[in-house]
Amino acid sequence: MLNPNISKRVSVQIARTVEPNNLWATAEYDGQKIDIVLYKRTLEPGTRRLYLKYSIANEQYYLTDRA
């Protein structure tokens, strides 16, 4: 498990276009589906670099476009 206070930039596979207001968007990282939280960017399908963070409130990892 990563330290919850550290964000790590990782390469993920995006299957379809992701809009900032899409609450159900996921990406595949290391064989797992992880939720995406975007603030201003729209992501096209393909390999993208996002930040992997840990949410203490939800006790799970998520991907974001902000460090």
C-alpha positions as CSV (number, residue, x, y, z in Angstrom):
1,M,0.0,0.0,0.0
2,L,1.2,3.5,-0.8
3,N,1.5,6.2,1.9
4,P,-1.8,8.1,1.9
5,N,0.0,11.4,2.0
6,I,1.9,10.9,-1.2
7,S,0.5,11.2,-4.7
8,K,2.2,9.1,-7.4
9,R,2.1,9.8,-11.1
10,V,1.2,6.6,-13.0
11,S,0.3,5.5,-16.6
12,V,-3.3,4.3,-16.9
13,Q,-5.4,2.9,-19.8
14,I,-8.5,4.9,-20.6
15,A,-11.2,2.9,-22.5
16,R,-13.5,5.8,-23.4
17,T,-13.7,9.6,-23.3
18,V,-13.9,11.0,-19.8
19,E,-15.5,14.3,-19.1
20,P,-14.9,16.3,-15.8
21,N,-18.5,15.9,-14.7
22,N,-18.6,12.1,-15.2
23,L,-19.0,10.6,-11.7
24,W,-18.7,6.9,-12.9
25,A,-15.5,7.1,-14.9
26,T,-12.9,4.5,-14.3
27,A,-9.5,3.6,-15.7
28,E,-7.4,0.5,-15.6
29,Y,-4.2,0.5,-13.6
30,D,-2.1,-2.6,-12.8
31,G,-5.1,-4.8,-13.7
32,Q,-7.6,-3.0,-11.5
33,K,-10.4,-0.5,-12.2
34,I,-9.9,2.7,-10.3
35,D,-12.2,5.8,-10.2
36,I,-11.2,9.0,-11.9
37,V,-11.9,12.5,-10.5
38,L,-11.2,15.2,-13.0
39,Y,-11.3,19.0,-12.4
40,K,-10.9,20.7,-15.8
41,R,-9.6,18.2,-18.4
42,T,-11.3,15.9,-20.8
43,L,-9.4,12.7,-21.4
44,E,-9.5,10.8,-24.7
45,P,-9.1,7.0,-24.9
46,G,-5.6,5.6,-24.7
47,T,-2.7,5.6,-22.3
48,R,-2.6,8.7,-20.0
49,R,-0.5,9.9,-17.1
50,L,-2.6,10.7,-14.0
51,Y,-1.9,11.0,-10.2
52,L,-2.8,8.1,-8.0
53,K,-4.1,9.2,-4.6
54,Y,-5.6,7.7,-1.5
55,S,-8.9,8.9,0.0
56,I,-9.0,8.5,3.7
57,A,-12.7,9.2,3.8
58,N,-13.6,6.4,1.3
59,E,-10.6,4.2,2.2
60,Q,-9.8,3.6,-1.5
61,Y,-7.5,4.9,-4.3
62,Y,-8.5,7.2,-7.0
63,L,-7.0,8.9,-10.1
64,T,-6.9,12.7,-10.6
65,D,-5.4,15.3,-12.9
66,R,-4.1,17.4,-10.0
67,A,-1.1,16.6,-7.8
